[in-house]
Amino acid sequence: MAKSKAYGSWVELLRSKAEEQPCASAYTFLTDGEKNEVHLTYEELDRKARVIGATLQGLGEAGRPVLLMYPSGLEYVAAFFGCLYAGAIAVPSYPPRPNRSLRRVQTIAHDAHPRVALTSQSTLTMVSGHVERTPGLDNIRWVSTDTIETNQAEHWVAPVCDHDTLALLQYTSGSTGTPKGVMVSHGNLLHNSKMIQVALAHTQESTHVGWLPLFHDMGLIGIMLQSAYVGAHCILMSPENFLLKPFRWLSAISTYKAHTSGAPDFAFELCSRKTTAEQRETLDLSSWTTAFNGSERVRNDTLESFAQTFAHCGFHRTSFY
């Protein structure tokens, strides 16, 4: 594996990728979990990040936490990098389901004290009524990033940031108590990404596929950021589209000849139970050299069942990590 360049920040890293491989595919999102694709090249991602970064700089948010509330998709990817391009601190959260409370988001906002939240126009329309009635969210300025004028990119100023600059406030799910946040620096993320690259032998040619939520660390760092770190192509779909039809995950790995993809143990078990023989006949999983399993108990029965079920699809049990 070629020695990777040492970067001072994630801004420097993405700017470098955009300059070195502008037309290379950075992220593809499968809107239906199958064939409907939207794309971002590294050059397009850099420009979107500058648009959002300049907007946040104009609002005086450099050095401040900015709440991110998006469903899975490319708008979230652009907004995350946009925060870093502003010199701001990304605070990932998630939009609630219709008619559900914003209690978890409210708790995060109470702890982080953001003045600005980034979201999409469709999400803002869905939650605006809730926001207006929720103390702690009603005084936040909400910005829909998909309606910002693209000429804002020309007003962007590269922020002064290094390894010690805060990049992210990462909150726990809150499923067993009040969400707790951890301060994560550019250096933390770069070091962790380097460790993942070395451990999994990733290169620019290592295509990634993921459906995990991008506001949790396995999806955010293990898939989304790792792919950008090595300059690879990342194919994403929503967790909902995977859960509705687990075959979509394996089909994407097969279609895009992915090298790396993974999930908690339950997802592998679900694929063994919820795919049909006819579906499995269409799969070629021989490219899948790293199938990582983590974040919950790894069960040997799950691994054995998956390896046997998909052996004739070209899956090798030695790919488990």
Backbone bond lengths (Angstrom), bond angles and torsions (degrees), N, CA, C in turn:
res aa  C-N    CA-C-N  psi(-1)  N-CA   C-N-CA  omega(-1)  CA-C   N-CA-C  phi
1 M - - - 1.462 - - 1.522 109.16 -
2 A 1.341 116.61 131.25 1.452 121.16 -179.74 1.522 110.27 -65.20
3 K 1.313 115.45 145.28 1.459 120.66 178.50 1.526 109.07 -67.69
4 S 1.341 116.32 129.13 1.457 120.00 -177.98 1.519 110.53 -84.06
5 K 1.305 114.68 154.08 1.460 121.75 179.47 1.522 110.03 -71.48
6 A 1.336 115.85 144.57 1.467 120.31 176.30 1.524 108.55 -87.49
7 Y 1.331 116.18 125.57 1.461 121.16 -178.55 1.522 110.04 -109.24
8 G 1.334 114.72 148.01 1.452 119.96 178.95 1.506 113.38 -83.38
9 S 1.345 116.91 -21.94 1.459 121.62 -179.31 1.521 108.40 -163.17
10 W 1.335 115.37 169.97 1.467 119.35 176.64 1.527 111.80 -71.95
11 V 1.313 116.74 -23.58 1.466 119.75 175.19 1.526 109.14 -66.62
12 E 1.318 115.79 -46.95 1.463 119.75 178.19 1.519 110.91 -61.63
13 L 1.312 116.95 -39.50 1.465 121.11 -178.92 1.521 111.28 -62.72
14 L 1.345 117.05 -52.39 1.465 118.91 -176.61 1.520 111.75 -68.29
15 R 1.330 117.83 -36.14 1.461 120.70 176.12 1.531 110.02 -60.60
16 S 1.325 115.71 -39.74 1.455 120.88 179.14 1.525 111.30 -65.43
17 K 1.337 117.23 -43.94 1.467 120.39 178.63 1.527 110.76 -62.65
18 A 1.335 116.85 -40.80 1.466 121.10 -179.14 1.521 111.45 -64.83
19 E 1.313 115.95 -31.34 1.465 119.89 179.78 1.521 111.17 -80.57
20 E 1.330 117.05 -39.40 1.468 121.56 -175.01 1.529 112.70 -80.38
21 Q 1.338 117.49 -33.32 1.470 120.98 -176.22 1.527 110.06 -141.02
22 P 1.332 117.25 60.62 1.468 121.29 -171.78 1.518 114.47 -58.99
23 C 1.318 117.98 -37.40 1.469 120.82 -174.60 1.525 113.10 -93.74
24 A 1.331 117.13 -1.22 1.462 120.04 179.00 1.519 110.23 -70.45
25 S 1.322 116.85 143.07 1.464 121.10 177.69 1.519 109.80 -68.09
26 A 1.328 116.16 126.58 1.462 121.01 176.11 1.520 109.98 -95.12
27 Y 1.337 116.33 -56.29 1.459 121.36 -177.94 1.527 110.30 -136.60
28 T 1.322 114.76 138.71 1.458 122.69 171.18 1.527 106.84 -123.32
29 F 1.323 116.58 130.33 1.458 120.55 177.31 1.518 109.34 -113.46
30 L 1.323 115.72 128.77 1.468 121.59 178.67 1.522 107.32 -92.36
31 T 1.321 116.20 101.44 1.472 120.14 -172.20 1.521 112.83 -64.47
32 D 1.334 116.56 -29.28 1.463 120.52 178.01 1.528 111.47 -106.71
33 G 1.346 115.73 6.61 1.453 119.82 -177.62 1.509 113.51 79.61
34 E 1.336 116.52 1.28 1.462 119.39 -174.77 1.533 112.51 -133.86
35 K 1.331 117.62 -86.80 1.461 119.63 -169.48 1.526 114.57 -112.04
36 N 1.321 118.02 -18.02 1.468 120.02 -178.23 1.523 110.00 -79.93
37 E 1.333 116.00 108.52 1.452 121.60 -172.76 1.526 112.18 -108.38
38 V 1.325 115.73 142.46 1.465 122.31 163.29 1.521 106.27 -126.09
39 H 1.334 116.26 146.58 1.456 120.61 -169.59 1.522 112.48 -128.52
40 L 1.318 114.81 156.21 1.454 123.01 166.92 1.521 108.37 -136.44
41 T 1.336 116.73 125.62 1.452 119.76 169.37 1.530 107.86 -82.62
42 Y 1.330 115.91 171.08 1.471 118.37 178.54 1.529 110.90 -64.50
43 E 1.312 117.63 -35.21 1.462 120.83 178.05 1.529 110.51 -67.28
44 E 1.337 117.46 -42.51 1.466 121.06 179.26 1.526 111.47 -66.20
45 L 1.319 116.79 -39.28 1.456 120.29 178.24 1.523 110.72 -64.42
46 D 1.323 116.32 -42.62 1.468 120.59 177.75 1.529 110.73 -59.80
47 R 1.322 116.66 -42.57 1.460 119.37 -179.15 1.531 111.57 -67.00
48 K 1.340 116.86 -43.49 1.456 119.74 177.61 1.524 111.05 -62.01
49 A 1.318 116.54 -39.03 1.471 120.30 178.76 1.526 110.51 -65.00
50 R 1.334 117.34 -37.29 1.472 120.23 177.58 1.531 111.21 -68.36
51 V 1.331 116.86 -38.15 1.467 120.56 177.52 1.530 110.22 -60.28
52 I 1.320 115.92 -49.42 1.463 120.43 -178.78 1.529 110.51 -70.22
53 G 1.334 116.39 -40.09 1.456 119.91 179.01 1.517 112.31 -61.14
54 A 1.334 116.80 -43.64 1.469 120.76 179.23 1.521 111.01 -64.57
55 T 1.343 116.07 -38.38 1.471 119.92 178.35 1.520 111.01 -62.11
56 L 1.304 116.66 -45.14 1.465 120.92 179.20 1.527 111.45 -66.69
57 Q 1.336 116.30 -38.92 1.467 119.19 176.87 1.528 110.48 -62.00
58 G 1.338 115.93 -39.39 1.454 120.06 179.17 1.519 112.88 -65.49
59 L 1.338 116.13 -24.65 1.462 121.15 177.72 1.526 112.22 -90.42
60 G 1.331 116.19 1.96 1.460 120.17 178.37 1.513 114.29 75.62
61 E 1.355 117.01 30.82 1.468 120.12 -174.57 1.520 114.58 -96.99
62 A 1.331 118.81 3.53 1.466 120.32 175.96 1.521 109.56 -58.17
63 G 1.337 115.25 129.95 1.451 120.36 179.80 1.514 114.58 82.56
64 R 1.331 117.64 -0.37 1.454 121.35 -177.13 1.531 110.86 -112.76
65 P 1.343 117.13 154.96 1.467 120.11 176.66 1.523 111.35 -72.07
66 V 1.314 115.96 139.30 1.469 122.68 178.36 1.528 107.71 -127.25
67 L 1.323 115.92 123.78 1.458 121.77 -178.38 1.524 110.27 -76.22
68 L 1.326 116.80 134.44 1.469 122.66 175.69 1.526 108.25 -112.52
69 M 1.325 116.71 124.08 1.456 120.02 -179.41 1.525 109.11 -135.34
70 Y 1.328 114.90 93.20 1.462 122.17 -176.04 1.528 109.77 -136.88
71 P 1.322 116.99 153.79 1.460 119.01 162.23 1.534 107.72 -74.09
72 S 1.329 117.10 169.72 1.466 119.28 176.60 1.522 109.85 -59.53
73 G 1.317 116.72 140.24 1.461 120.85 179.81 1.507 111.57 157.26
74 L 1.323 115.54 177.87 1.463 120.76 -175.55 1.516 112.57 -71.97
75 E 1.344 118.35 -24.61 1.468 119.77 176.70 1.523 110.43 -63.25
76 Y 1.324 116.42 -36.88 1.463 119.23 176.95 1.527 110.59 -65.92
77 V 1.320 117.12 -45.33 1.467 120.99 -179.91 1.526 110.26 -56.65
78 A 1.340 116.49 -48.41 1.464 121.36 -179.27 1.522 110.93 -63.47
79 A 1.334 117.42 -40.38 1.464 120.86 -178.53 1.520 111.54 -67.49
80 F 1.325 116.99 -38.27 1.466 119.61 178.66 1.524 110.15 -60.95
81 F 1.333 115.77 -49.98 1.464 118.62 178.84 1.522 110.86 -68.08
82 G 1.333 117.58 -32.06 1.462 121.01 177.17 1.514 111.91 -59.93
83 C 1.334 116.77 -39.89 1.469 120.24 175.50 1.523 110.82 -59.80
84 L 1.330 116.17 -46.09 1.461 119.73 -179.33 1.526 110.89 -64.93
85 Y 1.338 117.19 -37.37 1.463 121.66 178.78 1.530 111.41 -66.73
86 A 1.319 116.50 -23.97 1.468 120.08 178.14 1.518 111.52 -83.93
87 G 1.352 116.48 -11.37 1.452 119.81 -171.41 1.515 110.79 78.29
88 A 1.346 116.20 17.26 1.462 122.13 179.72 1.525 109.70 -93.79
89 I 1.326 115.61 179.16 1.461 122.12 -177.58 1.525 108.07 -114.75
90 A 1.322 117.73 116.80 1.460 121.71 -178.87 1.527 110.24 -73.14
91 V 1.333 115.50 136.39 1.468 121.64 176.55 1.526 107.50 -125.32
92 P 1.333 118.21 87.26 1.466 120.44 -176.48 1.524 112.37 -66.64
93 S 1.320 114.82 136.11 1.451 121.83 171.78 1.524 106.08 -140.37
94 Y 1.315 117.81 -161.84 1.458 119.45 -179.40 1.521 109.51 -147.24
95 P 1.325 117.21 150.56 1.466 119.15 178.72 1.518 109.88 -75.38
96 P 1.309 117.40 140.28 1.469 118.99 178.65 1.516 110.60 -73.72
97 R 1.299 115.07 164.85 1.454 119.43 172.22 1.522 108.51 -70.86
98 P 1.324 116.81 156.75 1.472 119.08 179.77 1.526 111.75 -53.49
99 N 1.314 114.72 136.46 1.465 122.66 177.60 1.528 113.66 65.94
100 R 1.339 117.33 19.73 1.460 120.98 173.12 1.528 108.60 -104.79
101 S 1.335 115.72 157.76 1.465 119.38 -176.24 1.522 110.89 -75.42
102 L 1.330 114.51 162.02 1.466 121.92 177.78 1.531 110.46 -103.32
103 R 1.334 116.24 30.14 1.462 120.14 -173.23 1.527 112.87 -59.62
104 R 1.347 117.11 -43.88 1.466 118.49 -178.48 1.525 110.60 -66.06
105 V 1.332 116.81 -43.14 1.461 120.86 178.07 1.529 109.81 -63.01
106 Q 1.321 115.84 -39.22 1.464 120.99 178.74 1.529 110.34 -61.67
107 T 1.325 116.74 -41.47 1.467 120.95 179.37 1.525 111.20 -64.72
108 I 1.326 116.48 -42.69 1.467 120.72 178.52 1.523 110.13 -63.97
109 A 1.323 116.55 -44.41 1.464 120.19 -179.88 1.529 111.38 -63.12
110 H 1.330 116.90 -37.78 1.464 120.88 178.74 1.524 110.55 -63.43
111 D 1.337 116.81 -34.40 1.462 121.09 -178.20 1.526 112.15 -82.11
112 A 1.339 116.85 -42.00 1.473 120.94 -173.24 1.529 113.63 -88.15
113 H 1.334 117.91 -23.99 1.472 123.72 -179.49 1.533 113.51 58.11
114 P 1.345 118.60 49.79 1.465 118.72 175.42 1.525 111.19 -72.60
115 R 1.315 116.43 146.18 1.467 120.71 173.43 1.518 110.98 -96.68
116 V 1.345 116.44 -19.28 1.467 122.19 -176.58 1.525 109.07 -131.18
117 A 1.323 115.79 141.89 1.461 121.98 172.96 1.523 108.31 -124.74
118 L 1.319 116.16 139.30 1.459 122.10 176.93 1.521 108.75 -105.71
119 T 1.330 116.04 139.57 1.452 121.22 178.15 1.528 108.44 -158.35
120 S 1.314 116.73 -177.53 1.464 121.53 175.47 1.525 108.91 -96.67
121 Q 1.315 116.83 160.82 1.456 120.48 -179.63 1.524 111.54 -61.61
122 S 1.324 117.55 -39.89 1.462 120.28 -179.15 1.523 111.14 -66.16
123 T 1.337 116.70 -39.33 1.466 120.00 178.45 1.516 110.70 -68.62
124 L 1.335 116.44 -40.55 1.459 120.29 -179.97 1.530 110.64 -61.95
125 T 1.324 116.23 -40.35 1.464 120.57 177.58 1.528 110.65 -61.78
126 M 1.319 115.73 -39.37 1.467 121.02 -177.14 1.530 112.20 -69.15
127 V 1.347 117.18 -38.60 1.467 119.71 -171.63 1.524 113.89 -103.64
128 S 1.330 117.97 -4.96 1.469 119.74 -172.27 1.526 112.27 -55.67
129 G 1.323 117.05 -40.75 1.463 119.41 179.28 1.512 112.13 -63.40
130 H 1.349 116.61 -41.71 1.463 121.08 178.02 1.522 110.51 -63.85
131 V 1.333 115.85 -43.87 1.461 120.93 -176.95 1.523 110.89 -59.20
132 E 1.312 116.47 -43.92 1.461 120.92 -177.46 1.528 112.44 -64.24
133 R 1.335 116.52 -23.30 1.464 120.71 -178.10 1.527 113.05 -102.54
134 T 1.347 117.52 3.83 1.461 120.79 -175.11 1.518 110.73 -110.02
135 P 1.322 118.57 110.22 1.468 120.85 177.98 1.526 110.95 -57.07
136 G 1.317 116.06 136.70 1.459 121.17 -178.40 1.512 113.12 95.01
137 L 1.343 116.47 -21.92 1.465 120.74 175.95 1.520 110.72 -108.19
138 D 1.333 115.98 -21.72 1.461 120.06 -175.98 1.521 113.29 -71.85
139 N 1.334 117.94 -15.91 1.460 120.38 179.18 1.525 112.86 -104.85
140 I 1.330 116.54 9.99 1.471 121.40 178.02 1.526 109.06 -91.20
141 R 1.320 116.51 140.99 1.465 121.02 175.63 1.531 108.70 -83.43
142 W 1.323 116.14 121.16 1.458 121.38 -177.61 1.524 109.88 -100.37
143 V 1.331 115.46 127.32 1.466 122.00 -177.01 1.519 108.88 -121.13
144 S 1.329 116.94 121.86 1.470 120.79 175.25 1.522 108.08 -88.79
145 T 1.317 116.18 112.98 1.466 120.65 -171.35 1.522 113.40 -72.77
146 D 1.335 117.53 -19.24 1.464 118.85 -179.90 1.524 112.29 -81.79
147 T 1.337 117.59 2.61 1.469 120.51 176.40 1.526 112.56 -115.80
148 I 1.341 117.42 5.41 1.465 120.48 179.86 1.530 109.33 -75.45
149 E 1.316 117.03 138.60 1.471 121.90 177.14 1.529 109.91 -64.18
150 T 1.331 116.11 132.08 1.461 119.98 -175.64 1.529 113.24 -67.76
151 N 1.339 117.60 -19.83 1.473 118.59 179.62 1.523 111.89 -70.71
152 Q 1.327 117.54 -5.86 1.464 120.36 174.68 1.524 111.64 -60.87
153 A 1.331 116.33 -23.85 1.465 120.21 -179.01 1.519 112.09 -58.22
154 E 1.331 116.56 -30.92 1.463 120.14 -177.63 1.532 112.00 -71.21
155 H 1.323 117.24 -15.33 1.465 120.90 -179.17 1.536 112.27 -95.19
156 W 1.322 116.19 0.47 1.459 119.53 -176.51 1.530 111.82 -70.94
157 V 1.314 115.53 139.08 1.463 122.52 175.75 1.520 107.70 -120.61
158 A 1.316 116.67 125.97 1.464 120.28 -179.19 1.526 109.84 -57.50
159 P 1.331 118.43 126.26 1.458 120.37 -178.18 1.523 111.67 -75.22
160 V 1.302 115.43 157.14 1.465 120.65 173.90 1.520 107.09 -88.27
161 C 1.319 116.36 105.13 1.464 119.39 178.73 1.518 109.85 -146.20
162 D 1.320 115.29 152.76 1.462 121.97 -179.73 1.526 108.74 -142.63
163 H 1.323 116.71 -165.21 1.467 120.72 -176.48 1.526 112.81 -59.37
164 D 1.322 117.40 -28.71 1.469 120.37 -176.71 1.528 113.45 -86.33
165 T 1.326 117.64 -9.34 1.462 121.05 -178.68 1.522 110.98 -70.88
166 L 1.325 116.97 132.47 1.458 119.85 178.03 1.527 110.39 -65.72
167 A 1.322 115.90 133.26 1.464 121.75 178.91 1.523 111.54 -110.14
168 L 1.327 116.91 -29.73 1.462 120.21 -163.88 1.520 110.50 -153.97
169 L 1.320 116.12 138.03 1.461 121.69 162.80 1.518 106.49 -107.10
170 Q 1.331 116.05 108.61 1.457 120.91 -175.94 1.520 109.53 -99.07
171 Y 1.331 116.91 118.01 1.455 121.76 -177.41 1.522 111.87 -100.64
172 T 1.328 114.84 145.09 1.458 120.03 173.47 1.529 109.20 -67.57
173 S 1.320 115.95 166.05 1.463 120.65 -174.69 1.521 112.36 -66.15
174 G 1.328 116.80 -26.34 1.460 118.93 -176.22 1.515 113.00 79.92
175 S 1.331 117.36 9.63 1.471 120.38 -177.38 1.521 112.18 -71.22
176 T 1.331 117.44 -24.02 1.472 120.60 -179.42 1.525 111.92 -117.63
177 G 1.320 117.70 11.69 1.458 121.06 -179.64 1.510 110.39 164.90
178 T 1.307 116.10 -170.95 1.458 120.93 179.54 1.528 110.08 -64.83
179 P 1.346 118.90 132.26 1.465 120.61 178.50 1.527 111.53 -55.08
180 K 1.326 116.14 134.64 1.463 121.68 179.86 1.523 108.95 -116.56
181 G 1.324 116.22 135.61 1.460 120.60 -175.67 1.521 112.50 -102.25
182 V 1.316 115.31 146.15 1.465 122.89 176.72 1.524 108.18 -120.14
183 M 1.335 116.83 134.16 1.462 121.63 177.94 1.523 109.09 -83.05
184 V 1.321 116.58 121.76 1.466 122.69 -176.27 1.530 108.66 -121.34
185 S 1.313 116.78 125.14 1.469 121.25 -176.93 1.524 111.40 -91.41
186 H 1.326 115.50 168.43 1.469 120.42 172.66 1.527 109.70 -56.34
187 G 1.334 116.26 -42.49 1.459 120.27 -179.48 1.514 112.49 -64.05
188 N 1.339 116.85 -40.17 1.465 120.50 176.13 1.522 110.97 -57.01
189 L 1.346 116.01 -48.89 1.464 120.85 -176.77 1.526 111.96 -67.51
190 L 1.330 116.12 -39.00 1.468 119.63 178.80 1.527 110.68 -66.43
191 H 1.327 117.08 -42.70 1.466 120.66 -179.63 1.522 110.80 -65.46
192 N 1.337 116.66 -45.18 1.457 120.11 179.26 1.527 110.86 -62.43
193 S 1.338 116.29 -40.96 1.465 120.47 179.95 1.529 110.84 -64.63
194 K 1.331 116.37 -37.45 1.463 120.38 177.42 1.527 110.42 -64.79
195 M 1.338 116.52 -41.96 1.468 120.40 178.34 1.529 111.17 -61.02
196 I 1.335 116.23 -42.24 1.471 120.27 179.35 1.527 109.90 -65.29
197 Q 1.337 116.29 -42.89 1.463 119.97 179.56 1.528 110.98 -58.94
198 V 1.318 117.11 -46.29 1.465 121.08 -178.81 1.527 110.67 -66.39
199 A 1.343 116.21 -45.31 1.459 120.12 -176.85 1.525 112.20 -63.30
200 L 1.339 116.54 -36.78 1.466 120.40 -175.69 1.530 112.96 -103.36
201 A 1.353 116.07 4.02 1.470 121.48 177.02 1.525 112.24 55.66
202 H 1.321 116.97 43.92 1.461 121.24 -178.75 1.524 111.84 -77.32
203 T 1.325 114.81 146.76 1.456 122.60 173.10 1.527 107.90 -133.28
204 Q 1.312 115.87 -178.91 1.464 121.83 178.06 1.526 111.12 -61.89
205 E 1.311 117.36 -23.41 1.471 121.67 -178.77 1.528 112.68 -89.26
206 S 1.326 118.06 0.64 1.468 121.34 -176.06 1.531 111.02 -84.64
207 T 1.311 116.31 90.11 1.465 121.14 -179.24 1.528 110.61 -66.77
208 H 1.335 116.06 138.44 1.462 122.46 -178.23 1.529 109.76 -115.76
209 V 1.311 116.27 145.29 1.469 122.19 172.20 1.525 108.04 -128.07
210 G 1.345 116.50 136.72 1.456 119.20 179.37 1.514 113.09 -151.19
211 W 1.327 115.18 147.76 1.468 121.42 173.93 1.529 110.81 -125.17
212 L 1.324 116.79 -2.80 1.465 120.84 -175.68 1.527 111.25 -65.69
213 P 1.326 117.92 149.63 1.469 120.23 178.76 1.532 111.07 -56.70
214 L 1.318 116.44 135.47 1.461 120.99 -176.73 1.522 112.62 -81.39
215 F 1.328 117.59 -4.17 1.456 119.58 176.99 1.531 111.43 -96.10
216 H 1.342 118.04 -0.27 1.460 122.22 173.52 1.524 109.06 -107.68
217 D 1.336 115.82 156.24 1.462 118.56 -168.23 1.524 114.61 -65.64
218 M 1.341 119.02 -34.05 1.462 118.32 -178.86 1.524 111.01 -65.75
219 G 1.333 117.35 -43.09 1.460 120.17 177.66 1.515 112.23 -72.24
220 L 1.341 116.36 -41.80 1.463 120.99 -176.71 1.519 112.22 -70.30
221 I 1.326 116.97 -52.65 1.463 120.90 -173.53 1.526 111.55 -90.76
222 G 1.340 116.19 -43.82 1.459 119.63 -175.48 1.512 114.25 -71.82
223 I 1.341 117.64 -28.31 1.464 120.85 -179.20 1.522 111.27 -113.22
224 M 1.343 117.06 -63.31 1.469 120.53 -171.20 1.527 112.51 -63.71
225 L 1.330 117.52 -53.49 1.467 119.71 -176.65 1.522 111.89 -75.00
226 Q 1.320 117.79 -34.69 1.457 119.56 179.43 1.522 111.33 -61.07
227 S 1.327 115.81 -40.25 1.458 120.02 179.61 1.530 110.98 -62.56
228 A 1.335 116.60 -45.21 1.465 120.12 178.00 1.518 111.16 -65.80
229 Y 1.316 116.70 -36.44 1.472 120.68 -177.56 1.527 111.20 -58.73
230 V 1.336 116.34 -40.29 1.464 119.23 -178.61 1.527 112.15 -96.13
231 G 1.343 117.18 -2.35 1.462 120.24 179.36 1.507 113.61 74.74
232 A 1.324 116.83 32.09 1.463 121.71 -176.92 1.526 110.81 -95.96
233 H 1.313 115.77 -176.36 1.462 123.44 178.21 1.516 108.14 -103.25
234 C 1.318 117.11 131.39 1.461 122.81 -177.65 1.522 109.90 -120.47
235 I 1.327 116.45 126.51 1.463 121.79 178.35 1.523 107.94 -107.41
236 L 1.322 115.91 125.88 1.457 121.58 -175.29 1.525 111.18 -120.84
237 M 1.324 114.73 152.94 1.465 121.77 168.81 1.520 107.15 -143.78
238 S 1.321 117.19 167.90 1.456 119.72 -177.68 1.525 110.63 -79.66
239 P 1.340 117.45 152.28 1.471 120.13 173.90 1.519 111.81 -57.49
240 E 1.339 116.84 -36.61 1.463 120.30 -178.99 1.529 111.41 -61.98
241 N 1.341 116.29 -41.61 1.468 119.02 -179.16 1.525 111.40 -67.96
242 F 1.341 116.61 -33.04 1.464 118.70 174.76 1.523 111.09 -67.57
243 L 1.326 116.84 -48.58 1.462 120.69 -175.34 1.528 111.77 -63.87
244 L 1.337 116.97 -35.10 1.462 120.27 178.00 1.523 112.00 -67.78
245 K 1.335 115.74 -32.08 1.466 119.90 -177.33 1.533 108.22 -152.83
246 P 1.341 118.11 88.04 1.468 121.53 -176.13 1.524 114.23 -55.87
247 F 1.336 117.03 -26.81 1.467 120.72 178.79 1.525 111.84 -56.21
248 R 1.339 117.91 -28.30 1.465 121.08 -178.60 1.527 112.41 -58.87
249 W 1.326 116.62 -37.38 1.464 120.56 179.02 1.527 110.16 -61.30
250 L 1.316 116.57 -51.80 1.463 121.02 -178.26 1.521 111.22 -66.30
251 S 1.325 116.63 -36.13 1.459 120.51 178.82 1.524 111.13 -63.24
252 A 1.343 116.91 -39.71 1.464 120.16 178.44 1.523 110.91 -66.03
253 I 1.329 116.95 -40.39 1.472 120.55 177.12 1.524 109.69 -60.62
254 S 1.321 116.14 -43.24 1.463 121.85 179.93 1.521 111.61 -66.36
255 T 1.326 116.87 -46.75 1.472 121.77 -176.04 1.518 112.33 -64.95
256 Y 1.343 116.58 -43.59 1.466 120.93 -174.50 1.528 112.92 -95.67
257 K 1.333 116.41 5.37 1.469 121.63 178.59 1.526 111.02 52.86
258 A 1.331 114.79 49.84 1.463 120.22 -175.62 1.522 111.23 -71.16
259 H 1.338 113.73 145.95 1.463 120.89 176.34 1.528 111.06 -93.43
260 T 1.339 116.21 -36.08 1.465 120.94 -172.50 1.512 111.28 -129.01
261 S 1.319 115.58 130.90 1.464 122.29 170.89 1.512 107.02 -163.49
262 G 1.320 115.92 155.28 1.452 118.25 -179.70 1.504 111.70 -169.69
263 A 1.326 115.46 178.29 1.458 121.63 -173.82 1.523 108.61 -174.10
264 P 1.320 117.13 173.25 1.467 119.51 170.61 1.522 111.08 -63.99
265 D 1.324 115.71 163.30 1.459 122.83 -174.84 1.523 113.26 -53.72
266 F 1.347 117.00 -38.57 1.467 119.70 -174.35 1.520 112.21 -59.65
267 A 1.358 116.74 -29.89 1.466 119.90 -176.76 1.526 111.35 -68.52
268 F 1.331 116.99 -38.89 1.466 120.39 177.46 1.533 110.19 -66.69
269 E 1.329 115.92 -39.98 1.458 120.40 178.26 1.523 110.76 -64.25
270 L 1.340 115.87 -40.25 1.460 121.24 179.81 1.530 110.30 -62.72
271 C 1.323 117.10 -41.67 1.474 120.50 -179.90 1.521 111.54 -63.79
272 S 1.331 116.70 -38.29 1.463 119.74 179.34 1.525 111.07 -64.96
273 R 1.346 116.78 -36.14 1.468 121.09 -176.39 1.516 113.53 -85.78
274 K 1.348 116.64 -34.24 1.457 120.86 -166.59 1.529 114.93 -103.48
275 T 1.322 117.93 5.29 1.464 119.16 175.24 1.527 108.64 -104.94
276 T 1.323 114.86 149.18 1.467 120.10 -178.99 1.524 110.36 -98.08
277 A 1.317 115.25 163.41 1.466 120.47 177.34 1.524 110.36 -60.14
278 E 1.337 116.45 -37.94 1.466 120.36 179.49 1.536 110.70 -64.81
279 Q 1.307 117.01 -41.15 1.460 120.31 177.63 1.526 110.78 -64.37
280 R 1.313 116.87 -44.37 1.469 120.73 -177.26 1.526 111.85 -63.74
281 E 1.329 116.79 -27.53 1.470 119.87 178.81 1.528 111.78 -64.60
282 T 1.323 117.90 -21.27 1.472 121.24 -177.61 1.524 113.02 -90.41
283 L 1.339 118.18 -3.37 1.472 121.39 -172.04 1.526 113.13 -95.82
284 D 1.321 114.64 141.54 1.459 121.99 167.93 1.525 106.94 -126.52
285 L 1.328 116.10 102.22 1.460 121.68 -176.42 1.530 112.38 -102.86
286 S 1.321 116.62 18.75 1.469 119.99 -175.64 1.524 112.93 -69.31
287 S 1.333 117.87 -20.84 1.470 120.57 179.05 1.529 112.31 -78.59
288 W 1.340 117.37 -15.90 1.466 123.20 -172.01 1.532 109.81 -78.12
289 T 1.314 116.26 88.63 1.470 120.60 -174.76 1.519 113.11 -91.57
290 T 1.335 117.64 -16.19 1.469 120.73 177.74 1.520 109.21 -132.82
291 A 1.335 115.02 105.11 1.464 121.63 177.88 1.527 107.02 -111.37
292 F 1.326 115.76 91.00 1.472 117.76 -174.14 1.523 111.06 -83.62
293 N 1.317 114.47 146.05 1.460 123.29 -175.77 1.521 107.07 -134.76
294 G 1.340 117.17 121.26 1.459 118.82 -178.24 1.511 112.89 -169.84
295 S 1.324 115.68 -172.55 1.463 128.36 178.00 1.529 112.92 77.05
296 E 1.330 117.42 -9.02 1.463 122.09 169.63 1.520 106.94 -148.69
297 R 1.319 117.55 177.43 1.465 120.20 -178.19 1.528 110.93 -55.86
298 V 1.329 116.33 132.39 1.468 121.97 175.77 1.528 107.03 -92.70
299 R 1.318 115.88 119.84 1.467 120.99 -174.65 1.528 110.26 -103.37
300 N 1.332 115.35 128.57 1.461 120.17 -179.72 1.524 111.32 -60.84
301 D 1.326 117.28 -36.83 1.473 120.14 179.13 1.519 111.05 -60.56
302 T 1.340 116.31 -37.55 1.463 120.53 178.35 1.522 110.33 -64.16
303 L 1.335 116.33 -46.79 1.464 120.56 -178.31 1.534 111.03 -62.42
304 E 1.335 116.04 -44.42 1.465 119.90 -179.26 1.515 111.44 -63.68
305 S 1.325 116.06 -44.29 1.462 120.08 -179.14 1.522 111.02 -63.90
306 F 1.339 116.84 -44.35 1.462 120.20 -179.02 1.529 110.37 -64.70
307 A 1.328 116.61 -45.37 1.466 120.11 -178.19 1.528 111.08 -61.47
308 Q 1.308 117.39 -41.34 1.468 120.52 179.62 1.531 111.32 -70.37
309 T 1.337 115.88 -41.97 1.464 120.17 -176.97 1.520 111.97 -63.86
310 F 1.347 116.90 -36.22 1.464 120.14 -173.15 1.530 113.74 -111.25
311 A 1.330 116.53 13.12 1.466 119.99 178.78 1.524 111.45 -60.08
312 H 1.331 117.22 -42.42 1.466 119.59 -177.52 1.532 111.58 -74.03
313 C 1.356 117.23 -7.30 1.475 121.50 174.39 1.524 111.14 -90.07
314 G 1.336 116.16 2.80 1.468 119.91 179.43 1.516 114.13 95.08
315 F 1.349 117.32 4.56 1.469 118.89 179.40 1.521 110.06 -78.13
316 H 1.342 115.18 134.66 1.475 121.51 179.45 1.518 108.99 -108.25
317 R 1.339 116.96 130.08 1.456 119.78 -178.41 1.521 112.00 -61.80
318 T 1.336 117.44 -21.80 1.477 120.24 177.87 1.524 111.46 -69.39
319 S 1.334 118.08 -9.66 1.464 120.98 178.14 1.529 112.44 -75.57
320 F 1.330 117.50 -17.88 1.464 119.64 -179.80 1.526 110.92 -62.41
321 Y 1.322 114.18 137.74 1.474 120.36 179.04 1.513 107.58 -136.14
